Amino acid sequence: MSTHQSFNYIDNGYEPAFVPGPNVQEVHSADEDFVCQRVGPTGMLCYHTFRGHDLSTHFLQVHNIHGSDDMLVHCAWNGCPRVLKKESLFRHVRAAHLLIKYTCDTCNRSFTRQYGLNVHKRTCPGSQ
């Protein structure tokens, strides 16, 4: 289990800011259910429930995020100010907001991407 630095959203009246929050001792799986905290055009949180591995489908169907992978998209997850390419948005939400990790069963090292875990498993000393 890993420790992640979390950030709290603060509206100070001038501009939004993210300040360090308490360390989070929780690692999540892509098979879990999550509640969407993306802020919509009306300023309200989405609150739809989806599986971690269905994030891109949820964003496509509910938040209408279409277009090329190079298109810039505002994250808007619970006030997150990040603007990223569409291809990076889903990875950003999974790693930074949902805290989804892929963990090696042999050595417990964790990765933010399934691909990273797959590459690691080829050279992990305990999995030979």
N, CA, C and O atoms as CSV, one atom per row, in Angstrom:
chain,resi,resn,atom,element,x,y,z
A,1,MET,N,N,0.843,-1.175,0.000
A,1,MET,CA,C,0.000,0.000,0.000
A,1,MET,C,C,0.888,1.237,0.000
A,1,MET,O,O,1.862,1.300,0.750
A,2,SER,N,N,0.562,2.218,-0.831
A,2,SER,CA,C,1.370,3.415,-0.975
A,2,SER,C,C,0.730,4.596,-0.263
A,2,SER,O,O,-0.470,4.593,0.014
A,3,THR,N,N,1.534,5.593,0.028
A,3,THR,CA,C,1.033,6.844,0.581
A,3,THR,C,C,0.992,7.859,-0.545
A,3,THR,O,O,1.963,7.996,-1.289
A,4,HIS,N,N,-0.114,8.571,-0.682
A,4,HIS,CA,C,-0.261,9.573,-1.722
A,4,HIS,C,C,-0.498,10.921,-1.066
A,4,HIS,O,O,-1.217,11.020,-0.071
A,5,GLN,N,N,0.105,11.951,-1.624
A,5,GLN,CA,C,-0.163,13.296,-1.141
A,5,GLN,C,C,-1.472,13.753,-1.764
A,5,GLN,O,O,-1.611,13.738,-2.987
A,6,SER,N,N,-2.411,14.148,-0.961
A,6,SER,CA,C,-3.672,14.657,-1.488
A,6,SER,C,C,-3.646,16.177,-1.429
A,6,SER,O,O,-2.818,16.769,-0.737
A,7,PHE,N,N,-4.556,16.798,-2.156
A,7,PHE,CA,C,-4.636,18.245,-2.167
A,7,PHE,C,C,-6.070,18.666,-1.919
A,7,PHE,O,O,-7.003,18.051,-2.436
A,8,ASN,N,N,-6.245,19.706,-1.134
A,8,ASN,CA,C,-7.565,20.257,-0.864
A,8,ASN,C,C,-7.750,21.501,-1.712
A,8,ASN,O,O,-6.835,22.313,-1.848
A,9,TYR,N,N,-8.932,21.646,-2.278
A,9,TYR,CA,C,-9.258,22.803,-3.097
A,9,TYR,C,C,-9.685,23.949,-2.181
A,9,TYR,O,O,-10.569,23.783,-1.341
A,10,ILE,N,N,-9.062,25.093,-2.347
A,10,ILE,CA,C,-9.369,26.267,-1.530
A,10,ILE,C,C,-9.775,27.413,-2.453
A,10,ILE,O,O,-9.038,27.743,-3.382
A,11,ASP,N,N,-10.926,28.019,-2.213
A,11,ASP,CA,C,-11.322,29.211,-2.954
A,11,ASP,C,C,-11.084,30.393,-2.028
A,11,ASP,O,O,-11.842,30.625,-1.086
A,12,ASN,N,N,-10.017,31.137,-2.310
A,12,ASN,CA,C,-9.636,32.233,-1.422
A,12,ASN,C,C,-10.238,33.569,-1.830
A,12,ASN,O,O,-9.857,34.606,-1.288
A,13,GLY,N,N,-11.174,33.563,-2.779
A,13,GLY,CA,C,-11.814,34.795,-3.205
A,13,GLY,C,C,-11.105,35.460,-4.369
A,13,GLY,O,O,-11.679,36.321,-5.034
A,14,TYR,N,N,-9.868,35.073,-4.622
A,14,TYR,CA,C,-9.114,35.663,-5.718
A,14,TYR,C,C,-8.940,34.661,-6.849
A,14,TYR,O,O,-9.334,34.920,-7.986
A,15,GLU,N,N,-8.359,33.538,-6.537
A,15,GLU,CA,C,-8.205,32.474,-7.521
A,15,GLU,C,C,-8.156,31.149,-6.785
A,15,GLU,O,O,-7.690,31.085,-5.648
A,16,PRO,N,N,-8.638,30.086,-7.429
A,16,PRO,CA,C,-8.611,28.786,-6.752
A,16,PRO,C,C,-7.182,28.326,-6.513
A,16,PRO,O,O,-6.282,28.633,-7.294
A,17,ALA,N,N,-6.984,27.600,-5.444
A,17,ALA,CA,C,-5.653,27.092,-5.114
A,17,ALA,C,C,-5.778,25.686,-4.572
A,17,ALA,O,O,-6.772,25.336,-3.937
A,18,PHE,N,N,-4.770,24.889,-4.825
A,18,PHE,CA,C,-4.704,23.550,-4.265
A,18,PHE,C,C,-3.628,23.564,-3.200
A,18,PHE,O,O,-2.489,23.945,-3.470
A,19,VAL,N,N,-3.977,23.157,-2.006
A,19,VAL,CA,C,-3.011,23.117,-0.910
A,19,VAL,C,C,-2.875,21.681,-0.435
A,19,VAL,O,O,-3.832,20.910,-0.513
A,20,PRO,N,N,-1.697,21.312,0.057
A,20,PRO,CA,C,-1.514,19.933,0.511
A,20,PRO,C,C,-2.520,19.556,1.583
A,20,PRO,O,O,-2.780,20.322,2.511
A,21,GLY,N,N,-3.079,18.368,1.440
A,21,GLY,CA,C,-4.004,17.826,2.425
A,21,GLY,C,C,-3.338,16.693,3.166
A,21,GLY,O,O,-2.130,16.499,3.030
A,22,PRO,N,N,-4.085,15.945,3.941
A,22,PRO,CA,C,-3.502,14.825,4.676
A,22,PRO,C,C,-3.077,13.720,3.723
A,22,PRO,O,O,-3.646,13.566,2.642
A,23,ASN,N,N,-2.082,12.958,4.127
A,23,ASN,CA,C,-1.670,11.817,3.320
A,23,ASN,C,C,-2.793,10.798,3.268
A,23,ASN,O,O,-3.474,10.553,4.264
A,24,VAL,N,N,-2.975,10.217,2.115
A,24,VAL,CA,C,-4.024,9.231,1.911
A,24,VAL,C,C,-3.371,7.860,1.869
A,24,VAL,O,O,-2.434,7.652,1.097
A,25,GLN,N,N,-3.837,6.930,2.672
A,25,GLN,CA,C,-3.256,5.595,2.751
A,25,GLN,C,C,-4.055,4.588,1.933
A,25,GLN,O,O,-4.010,3.392,2.218
A,26,GLU,N,N,-4.773,5.044,0.938
A,26,GLU,CA,C,-5.667,4.172,0.203
A,26,GLU,C,C,-5.224,4.062,-1.246
A,26,GLU,O,O,-4.910,5.070,-1.879
A,27,VAL,N,N,-5.197,2.870,-1.765
A,27,VAL,CA,C,-4.930,2.626,-3.170
A,27,VAL,C,C,-6.173,1.966,-3.737
A,27,VAL,O,O,-6.746,1.068,-3.121
A,28,HIS,N,N,-6.582,2.412,-4.906
A,28,HIS,CA,C,-7.813,1.897,-5.494
A,28,HIS,C,C,-7.525,1.053,-6.721
A,28,HIS,O,O,-6.445,1.125,-7.307
A,29,SER,N,N,-8.505,0.257,-7.097
A,29,SER,CA,C,-8.420,-0.627,-8.253
A,29,SER,C,C,-9.364,-0.125,-9.340
A,29,SER,O,O,-10.393,0.486,-9.048
A,30,ALA,N,N,-9.007,-0.387,-10.589
A,30,ALA,CA,C,-9.859,0.012,-11.713
A,30,ALA,C,C,-11.179,-0.748,-11.723
A,30,ALA,O,O,-12.106,-0.368,-12.438
A,31,ASP,N,N,-11.274,-1.825,-10.931
A,31,ASP,CA,C,-12.513,-2.602,-10.864
A,31,ASP,C,C,-13.507,-2.045,-9.849
A,31,ASP,O,O,-14.632,-2.536,-9.759
A,32,GLU,N,N,-13.114,-1.035,-9.089
A,32,GLU,CA,C,-14.000,-0.454,-8.075
A,32,GLU,C,C,-14.979,0.526,-8.706
A,32,GLU,O,O,-14.774,1.005,-9.821
A,33,ASP,N,N,-16.051,0.813,-7.966
A,33,ASP,CA,C,-16.993,1.856,-8.360
A,33,ASP,C,C,-16.503,3.189,-7.818
A,33,ASP,O,O,-15.998,3.273,-6.699
A,34,PHE,N,N,-16.661,4.237,-8.635
A,34,PHE,CA,C,-16.279,5.588,-8.242
A,34,PHE,C,C,-17.443,6.528,-8.505
A,34,PHE,O,O,-18.292,6.253,-9.352
A,35,VAL,N,N,-17.481,7.631,-7.782
A,35,VAL,CA,C,-18.480,8.668,-7.999
A,35,VAL,C,C,-17.786,9.822,-8.708
A,35,VAL,O,O,-16.782,10.342,-8.221
A,36,CYS,N,N,-18.316,10.221,-9.851
A,36,CYS,CA,C,-17.714,11.297,-10.632
A,36,CYS,C,C,-17.849,12.615,-9.885
A,36,CYS,O,O,-18.935,12.989,-9.444
A,37,GLN,N,N,-16.737,13.303,-9.753
A,37,GLN,CA,C,-16.729,14.604,-9.095
A,37,GLN,C,C,-16.311,15.702,-10.062
A,37,GLN,O,O,-15.755,16.724,-9.660
A,38,ARG,N,N,-16.585,15.476,-11.338
A,38,ARG,CA,C,-16.277,16.494,-12.339
A,38,ARG,C,C,-17.341,17.582,-12.251
A,38,ARG,O,O,-18.533,17.294,-12.152
A,39,VAL,N,N,-16.895,18.830,-12.288
A,39,VAL,CA,C,-17.802,19.973,-12.215
A,39,VAL,C,C,-18.308,20.272,-13.624
A,39,VAL,O,O,-17.521,20.452,-14.553
A,40,GLY,N,N,-19.620,20.320,-13.766
A,40,GLY,CA,C,-20.230,20.582,-15.067
A,40,GLY,C,C,-20.373,22.065,-15.345
A,40,GLY,O,O,-19.973,22.893,-14.527
A,41,PRO,N,N,-20.946,22.411,-16.502
A,41,PRO,CA,C,-21.099,23.814,-16.898
A,41,PRO,C,C,-21.961,24.625,-15.931
A,41,PRO,O,O,-21.823,25.846,-15.858
A,42,THR,N,N,-22.845,23.961,-15.192
A,42,THR,CA,C,-23.704,24.675,-14.246
A,42,THR,C,C,-23.017,24.890,-12.899
A,42,THR,O,O,-23.570,25.540,-12.012
A,43,GLY,N,N,-21.804,24.340,-12.750
A,43,GLY,CA,C,-21.081,24.464,-11.487
A,43,GLY,C,C,-21.384,23.355,-10.499
A,43,GLY,O,O,-20.868,23.362,-9.381
A,44,MET,N,N,-22.217,22.400,-10.898
A,44,MET,CA,C,-22.585,21.291,-10.020
A,44,MET,C,C,-21.706,20.077,-10.309
A,44,MET,O,O,-21.271,19.862,-11.441
A,45,LEU,N,N,-21.453,19.282,-9.259
A,45,LEU,CA,C,-20.718,18.036,-9.436
A,45,LEU,C,C,-21.606,17.017,-10.133
A,45,LEU,O,O,-22.825,17.030,-9.962
A,46,CYS,N,N,-21.000,16.141,-10.912
A,46,CYS,CA,C,-21.728,15.140,-11.702
A,46,CYS,C,C,-22.411,14.090,-10.823
A,46,CYS,O,O,-23.619,13.885,-10.942
A,47,TYR,N,N,-21.668,13.431,-9.953
A,47,TYR,CA,C,-22.148,12.395,-9.027
A,47,TYR,C,C,-22.614,11.092,-9.687
A,47,TYR,O,O,-23.191,10.252,-8.997
A,48,HIS,N,N,-22.389,10.888,-10.991
A,48,HIS,CA,C,-22.687,9.585,-11.604
A,48,HIS,C,C,-21.693,8.557,-11.071
A,48,HIS,O,O,-20.551,8.900,-10.765
A,49,THR,N,N,-22.116,7.311,-10.959
A,49,THR,CA,C,-21.234,6.226,-10.520
A,49,THR,C,C,-20.757,5.454,-11.745
A,49,THR,O,O,-21.530,5.202,-12.669
A,50,PHE,N,N,-19.476,5.081,-11.747
A,50,PHE,CA,C,-18.900,4.317,-12.850
A,50,PHE,C,C,-17.757,3.463,-12.321
A,50,PHE,O,O,-17.227,3.734,-11.243
A,51,ARG,N,N,-17.375,2.439,-13.068
A,51,ARG,CA,C,-16.201,1.617,-12.747
A,51,ARG,C,C,-14.959,2.365,-13.219
A,51,ARG,O,O,-15.007,3.079,-14.221
A,52,GLY,N,N,-13.862,2.207,-12.512
A,52,GLY,CA,C,-12.628,2.901,-12.872
A,52,GLY,C,C,-12.202,2.671,-14.302
A,52,GLY,O,O,-11.735,3.596,-14.967
A,53,HIS,N,N,-12.358,1.435,-14.792
A,53,HIS,CA,C,-11.944,1.149,-16.165
A,53,HIS,C,C,-12.935,1.688,-17.188
A,53,HIS,O,O,-12.658,1.632,-18.387
A,54,ASP,N,N,-14.091,2.212,-16.749
A,54,ASP,CA,C,-15.083,2.806,-17.645
A,54,ASP,C,C,-15.029,4.334,-17.650
A,54,ASP,O,O,-15.955,4.982,-18.137
A,55,LEU,N,N,-13.961,4.909,-17.117
A,55,LEU,CA,C,-13.852,6.367,-17.016
A,55,LEU,C,C,-13.981,7.043,-18.379
A,55,LEU,O,O,-14.740,8.002,-18.519
A,56,SER,N,N,-13.252,6.562,-19.382
A,56,SER,CA,C,-13.293,7.222,-20.687
A,56,SER,C,C,-14.693,7.142,-21.299
A,56,SER,O,O,-15.145,8.102,-21.923
A,57,THR,N,N,-15.380,6.018,-21.130
A,57,THR,CA,C,-16.753,5.880,-21.626
A,57,THR,C,C,-17.671,6.863,-20.912
A,57,THR,O,O,-18.513,7.496,-21.548
A,58,HIS,N,N,-17.519,6.996,-19.599
A,58,HIS,CA,C,-18.332,7.941,-18.825
A,58,HIS,C,C,-18.107,9.370,-19.327
A,58,HIS,O,O,-19.068,10.106,-19.552
A,59,PHE,N,N,-16.839,9.765,-19.503
A,59,PHE,CA,C,-16.541,11.125,-19.960
A,59,PHE,C,C,-17.094,11.367,-21.364
A,59,PHE,O,O,-17.551,12.468,-21.669
A,60,LEU,N,N,-17.055,10.355,-22.209
A,60,LEU,CA,C,-17.564,10.481,-23.570
A,60,LEU,C,C,-19.084,10.617,-23.572
A,60,LEU,O,O,-19.624,11.512,-24.222
A,61,GLN,N,N,-19.777,9.737,-22.850
A,61,GLN,CA,C,-21.236,9.702,-22.888
A,61,GLN,C,C,-21.888,10.783,-22.029
A,61,GLN,O,O,-22.866,11.396,-22.456
A,62,VAL,N,N,-21.369,11.024,-20.838
A,62,VAL,CA,C,-22.019,11.955,-19.907
A,62,VAL,C,C,-21.496,13.384,-20.064
A,62,VAL,O,O,-22.271,14.340,-20.017
A,63,HIS,N,N,-20.186,13.528,-20.251
A,63,HIS,CA,C,-19.587,14.866,-20.317
A,63,HIS,C,C,-19.283,15.305,-21.744
A,63,HIS,O,O,-18.733,16.383,-21.966
A,64,ASN,N,N,-19.648,14.457,-22.715
A,64,ASN,CA,C,-19.541,14.801,-24.130
A,64,ASN,C,C,-18.124,15.231,-24.532
A,64,ASN,O,O,-17.951,16.183,-25.294
A,65,ILE,N,N,-17.130,14.532,-24.020
A,65,ILE,CA,C,-15.744,14.845,-24.365
A,65,ILE,C,C,-15.381,14.037,-25.604
A,65,ILE,O,O,-15.022,12.863,-25.521
A,66,HIS,N,N,-15.484,14.699,-26.757
A,66,HIS,CA,C,-15.197,14.106,-28.061
A,66,HIS,C,C,-14.039,14.882,-28.670
A,66,HIS,O,O,-13.620,15.904,-28.126
A,67,GLY,N,N,-13.529,14.411,-29.778
A,67,GLY,CA,C,-12.498,15.135,-30.509
A,67,GLY,C,C,-11.197,14.365,-30.560
A,67,GLY,O,O,-11.093,13.241,-30.070
A,68,SER,N,N,-10.207,14.998,-31.165
A,68,SER,CA,C,-8.907,14.349,-31.342
A,68,SER,C,C,-8.184,14.240,-29.999
A,68,SER,O,O,-8.491,14.958,-29.047
A,69,ASP,N,N,-7.226,13.332,-29.951
A,69,ASP,CA,C,-6.453,13.141,-28.720
A,69,ASP,C,C,-5.625,14.372,-28.369
A,69,ASP,O,O,-5.249,14.549,-27.210
A,70,ASP,N,N,-5.333,15.230,-29.358
A,70,ASP,CA,C,-4.542,16.441,-29.108
A,70,ASP,C,C,-5.385,17.617,-28.614
A,70,ASP,O,O,-4.839,18.653,-28.234
A,71,MET,N,N,-6.700,17.466,-28.617
A,71,MET,CA,C,-7.592,18.539,-28.173
A,71,MET,C,C,-7.351,18.837,-26.687
A,71,MET,O,O,-7.230,17.911,-25.884
A,72,LEU,N,N,-7.281,20.111,-26.320
A,72,LEU,CA,C,-7.091,20.492,-24.920
A,72,LEU,C,C,-8.425,20.458,-24.182
A,72,LEU,O,O,-9.442,20.944,-24.676
A,73,VAL,N,N,-8.394,19.867,-22.979
A,73,VAL,CA,C,-9.601,19.681,-22.173
A,73,VAL,C,C,-9.303,20.110,-20.741
A,73,VAL,O,O,-8.235,19.808,-20.207
A,74,HIS,N,N,-10.236,20.805,-20.127
A,74,HIS,CA,C,-10.126,21.191,-18.718
A,74,HIS,C,C,-10.517,19.997,-17.862
A,74,HIS,O,O,-11.573,19.404,-18.083
A,75,CYS,N,N,-9.695,19.633,-16.899
A,75,CYS,CA,C,-9.989,18.480,-16.047
A,75,CYS,C,C,-11.292,18.693,-15.285
A,75,CYS,O,O,-12.205,17.877,-15.405
A,76,ALA,N,N,-11.403,19.752,-14.516
A,76,ALA,CA,C,-12.615,20.128,-13.773
A,76,ALA,C,C,-13.045,19.101,-12.737
A,76,ALA,O,O,-14.191,19.136,-12.289
A,77,TRP,N,N,-12.159,18.183,-12.340
A,77,TRP,CA,C,-12.496,17.192,-11.309
A,77,TRP,C,C,-12.437,17.886,-9.962
A,77,TRP,O,O,-11.351,18.198,-9.473
A,78,ASN,N,N,-13.577,18.129,-9.362
A,78,ASN,CA,C,-13.677,18.768,-8.054
A,78,ASN,C,C,-12.860,20.059,-7.995
A,78,ASN,O,O,-12.193,20.344,-7.000
A,79,GLY,N,N,-12.928,20.833,-9.084
A,79,GLY,CA,C,-12.256,22.121,-9.129
A,79,GLY,C,C,-10.830,22.090,-9.627
A,79,GLY,O,O,-10.165,23.127,-9.603
A,80,CYS,N,N,-10.328,20.965,-10.074
A,80,CYS,CA,C,-8.953,20.862,-10.571
A,80,CYS,C,C,-8.766,21.816,-11.755
A,80,CYS,O,O,-9.551,21.774,-12.703
A,81,PRO,N,N,-7.751,22.665,-11.716
A,81,PRO,CA,C,-7.560,23.655,-12.775
A,81,PRO,C,C,-6.772,23.157,-13.987
A,81,PRO,O,O,-6.592,23.912,-14.942
A,82,ARG,N,N,-6.299,21.910,-13.977
A,82,ARG,CA,C,-5.415,21.416,-15.041
A,82,ARG,C,C,-6.107,21.398,-16.399
A,82,ARG,O,O,-7.278,21.036,-16.514
A,83,VAL,N,N,-5.362,21.795,-17.418
A,83,VAL,CA,C,-5.791,21.681,-18.807
A,83,VAL,C,C,-4.808,20.731,-19.469
A,83,VAL,O,O,-3.598,20.959,-19.447
A,84,LEU,N,N,-5.340,19.655,-20.064
A,84,LEU,CA,C,-4.488,18.614,-20.632
A,84,LEU,C,C,-5.002,18.211,-22.002
A,84,LEU,O,O,-6.126,18.536,-22.385
A,85,LYS,N,N,-4.153,17.495,-22.733
A,85,LYS,CA,C,-4.631,16.883,-23.968
A,85,LYS,C,C,-5.645,15.812,-23.584
A,85,LYS,O,O,-5.541,15.189,-22.528
A,86,LYS,N,N,-6.626,15.611,-24.459
A,86,LYS,CA,C,-7.660,14.615,-24.163
A,86,LYS,C,C,-7.050,13.250,-23.877
A,86,LYS,O,O,-7.524,12.528,-22.999
A,87,GLU,N,N,-5.997,12.890,-24.615
A,87,GLU,CA,C,-5.369,11.584,-24.413
A,87,GLU,C,C,-4.770,11.447,-23.017
A,87,GLU,O,O,-4.625,10.329,-22.522
A,88,SER,N,N,-4.415,12.564,-22.367
A,88,SER,CA,C,-3.820,12.534,-21.028
A,88,SER,C,C,-4.845,12.701,-19.916
A,88,SER,O,O,-4.563,12.386,-18.760
A,89,LEU,N,N,-6.031,13.192,-20.257
A,89,LEU,CA,C,-7.044,13.489,-19.240
A,89,LEU,C,C,-7.428,12.259,-18.431
A,89,LEU,O,O,-7.481,12.321,-17.203
A,90,PHE,N,N,-7.696,11.152,-19.096
A,90,PHE,CA,C,-8.152,9.954,-18.387
A,90,PHE,C,C,-7.061,9.413,-17.467
A,90,PHE,O,O,-7.339,8.996,-16.343
A,91,ARG,N,N,-5.819,9.422,-17.949
A,91,ARG,CA,C,-4.692,8.973,-17.128
A,91,ARG,C,C,-4.529,9.890,-15.911
A,91,ARG,O,O,-4.277,9.417,-14.803
A,92,HIS,N,N,-4.672,11.198,-16.120
A,92,HIS,CA,C,-4.567,12.173,-15.033
A,92,HIS,C,C,-5.635,11.920,-13.969
A,92,HIS,O,O,-5.323,11.889,-12.779
A,93,VAL,N,N,-6.881,11.740,-14.382
A,93,VAL,CA,C,-7.976,11.520,-13.420
A,93,VAL,C,C,-7.760,10.218,-12.664
A,93,VAL,O,O,-7.927,10.175,-11.445
A,94,ARG,N,N,-7.387,9.149,-13.379
A,94,ARG,CA,C,-7.151,7.859,-12.706
A,94,ARG,C,C,-6.044,7.966,-11.664
A,94,ARG,O,O,-6.192,7.456,-10.554
A,95,ALA,N,N,-4.943,8.619,-12.005
A,95,ALA,CA,C,-3.779,8.671,-11.109
A,95,ALA,C,C,-3.918,9.737,-10.028
A,95,ALA,O,O,-3.627,9.468,-8.863
A,96,ALA,N,N,-4.355,10.933,-10.387
A,96,ALA,CA,C,-4.355,12.055,-9.445
A,96,ALA,C,C,-5.612,12.147,-8.590
A,96,ALA,O,O,-5.548,12.581,-7.440
A,97,HIS,N,N,-6.744,11.746,-9.135
A,97,HIS,CA,C,-7.998,11.932,-8.405
A,97,HIS,C,C,-8.605,10.626,-7.892
A,97,HIS,O,O,-9.112,10.577,-6.772
A,98,LEU,N,N,-8.557,9.579,-8.698
A,98,LEU,CA,C,-9.122,8.298,-8.262
A,98,LEU,C,C,-8.100,7.454,-7.516
A,98,LEU,O,O,-8.458,6.485,-6.847
A,99,LEU,N,N,-6.826,7.821,-7.628
A,99,LEU,CA,C,-5.718,7.111,-6.969
A,99,LEU,C,C,-5.692,5.630,-7.341
A,99,LEU,O,O,-5.422,4.772,-6.499
A,100,ILE,N,N,-5.974,5.342,-8.607
A,100,ILE,CA,C,-5.931,3.960,-9.084
A,100,ILE,C,C,-4.478,3.561,-9.292
A,100,ILE,O,O,-3.718,4.262,-9.961
A,101,LYS,N,N,-4.107,2.441,-8.718
A,101,LYS,CA,C,-2.751,1.905,-8.850
A,101,LYS,C,C,-2.828,0.463,-9.313
A,101,LYS,O,O,-3.783,-0.253,-9.013
A,102,TYR,N,N,-1.821,0.055,-10.037
A,102,TYR,CA,C,-1.664,-1.328,-10.480
A,102,TYR,C,C,-0.455,-1.873,-9.730
A,102,TYR,O,O,0.660,-1.388,-9.919
A,103,THR,N,N,-0.666,-2.871,-8.885
A,103,THR,CA,C,0.362,-3.342,-7.958
A,103,THR,C,C,0.888,-4.712,-8.357
A,103,THR,O,O,0.126,-5.606,-8.724
A,104,CYS,N,N,2.206,-4.856,-8.278
A,104,CYS,CA,C,2.863,-6.129,-8.556
A,104,CYS,C,C,2.562,-7.093,-7.413
A,104,CYS,O,O,2.799,-6.774,-6.248
A,105,ASP,N,N,2.041,-8.264,-7.744
A,105,ASP,CA,C,1.714,-9.272,-6.730
A,105,ASP,C,C,2.961,-9.823,-6.051
A,105,ASP,O,O,2.882,-10.338,-4.936
A,106,THR,N,N,4.100,-9.722,-6.705
A,106,THR,CA,C,5.334,-10.298,-6.187
A,106,THR,C,C,6.062,-9.376,-5.214
A,106,THR,O,O,6.451,-9.798,-4.125
A,107,CYS,N,N,6.247,-8.108,-5.612
A,107,CYS,CA,C,7.069,-7.206,-4.786
A,107,CYS,C,C,6.291,-6.021,-4.215
A,107,CYS,O,O,6.865,-5.211,-3.487
A,108,ASN,N,N,5.009,-5.902,-4.526
A,108,ASN,CA,C,4.126,-4.829,-4.049
A,108,ASN,C,C,4.463,-3.444,-4.589
A,108,ASN,O,O,3.926,-2.454,-4.092
A,109,ARG,N,N,5.332,-3.342,-5.589
A,109,ARG,CA,C,5.586,-2.047,-6.214
A,109,ARG,C,C,4.337,-1.664,-7.005
A,109,ARG,O,O,3.721,-2.518,-7.643
A,110,SER,N,N,3.960,-0.376,-6.967
A,110,SER,CA,C,2.738,0.027,-7.660
A,110,SER,C,C,3.035,1.017,-8.775
A,110,SER,O,O,4.036,1.734,-8.752
A,111,PHE,N,N,2.137,1.032,-9.750
A,111,PHE,CA,C,2.282,1.839,-10.951
A,111,PHE,C,C,0.965,2.529,-11.260
A,111,PHE,O,O,-0.104,2.020,-10.923
A,112,THR,N,N,1.044,3.694,-11.904
A,112,THR,CA,C,-0.172,4.422,-12.259
A,112,THR,C,C,-0.774,3.917,-13.562
A,112,THR,O,O,-1.912,4.253,-13.887
A,113,ARG,N,N,-0.018,3.108,-14.316
A,113,ARG,CA,C,-0.521,2.566,-15.574
A,113,ARG,C,C,-0.337,1.054,-15.616
A,113,ARG,O,O,0.653,0.522,-15.112
A,114,GLN,N,N,-1.300,0.371,-16.222
A,114,GLN,CA,C,-1.208,-1.078,-16.401
A,114,GLN,C,C,0.034,-1.430,-17.211
A,114,GLN,O,O,0.703,-2.424,-16.929
A,115,TYR,N,N,0.340,-0.617,-18.212
A,115,TYR,CA,C,1.513,-0.865,-19.051
A,115,TYR,C,C,2.795,-0.881,-18.214
A,115,TYR,O,O,3.654,-1.740,-18.414
A,116,GLY,N,N,2.927,0.060,-17.284
A,116,GLY,CA,C,4.101,0.103,-16.413
A,116,GLY,C,C,4.247,-1.167,-15.592
A,116,GLY,O,O,5.354,-1.677,-15.421
A,117,LEU,N,N,3.139,-1.675,-15.086
A,117,LEU,CA,C,3.169,-2.929,-14.331
A,117,LEU,C,C,3.588,-4.087,-15.231
A,117,LEU,O,O,4.388,-4.929,-14.823
A,118,ASN,N,N,3.056,-4.139,-16.446
A,118,ASN,CA,C,3.400,-5.221,-17.370
A,118,ASN,C,C,4.889,-5.219,-17.701
A,118,ASN,O,O,5.513,-6.280,-17.740
A,119,VAL,N,N,5.466,-4.044,-17.938
A,119,VAL,CA,C,6.904,-3.939,-18.216
A,119,VAL,C,C,7.697,-4.381,-16.992
A,119,VAL,O,O,8.673,-5.121,-17.117
A,120,HIS,N,N,7.286,-3.934,-15.816
A,120,HIS,CA,C,7.966,-4.292,-14.568
A,120,HIS,C,C,7.974,-5.804,-14.351
A,120,HIS,O,O,8.993,-6.368,-13.952
A,121,LYS,N,N,6.855,-6.455,-14.608
A,121,LYS,CA,C,6.744,-7.901,-14.357
A,121,LYS,C,C,7.757,-8.714,-15.157
A,121,LYS,O,O,8.151,-9.803,-14.741
A,122,ARG,N,N,8.180,-8.183,-16.310
A,122,ARG,CA,C,9.167,-8.895,-17.125
A,122,ARG,C,C,10.530,-8.961,-16.448
A,122,ARG,O,O,11.320,-9.866,-16.719
A,123,THR,N,N,10.810,-7.990,-15.554
A,123,THR,CA,C,12.131,-7.940,-14.916
A,123,THR,C,C,12.076,-8.048,-13.401
A,123,THR,O,O,13.118,-7.987,-12.748
A,124,CYS,N,N,10.897,-8.206,-12.826
A,124,CYS,CA,C,10.773,-8.297,-11.367
A,124,CYS,C,C,11.482,-9.563,-10.881
A,124,CYS,O,O,11.160,-10.661,-11.334
A,125,PRO,N,N,12.440,-9.420,-9.967
A,125,PRO,CA,C,13.214,-10.576,-9.507
A,125,PRO,C,C,12.351,-11.707,-8.945
A,125,PRO,O,O,12.684,-12.876,-9.138
A,126,GLY,N,N,11.286,-11.401,-8.278
A,126,GLY,CA,C,10.470,-12.441,-7.659
A,126,GLY,C,C,9.534,-13.154,-8.610
A,126,GLY,O,O,9.011,-14.217,-8.274
A,127,SER,N,N,9.307,-12.590,-9.801
A,127,SER,CA,C,8.337,-13.201,-10.711
A,127,SER,C,C,8.989,-14.100,-11.752
A,127,SER,O,O,8.308,-14.587,-12.655
A,128,GLN,N,N,10.275,-14.325,-11.645
A,128,GLN,CA,C,10.995,-15.172,-12.621
A,128,GLN,C,C,10.724,-16.627,-12.363
A,128,GLN,O,O,11.239,-17.487,-13.077
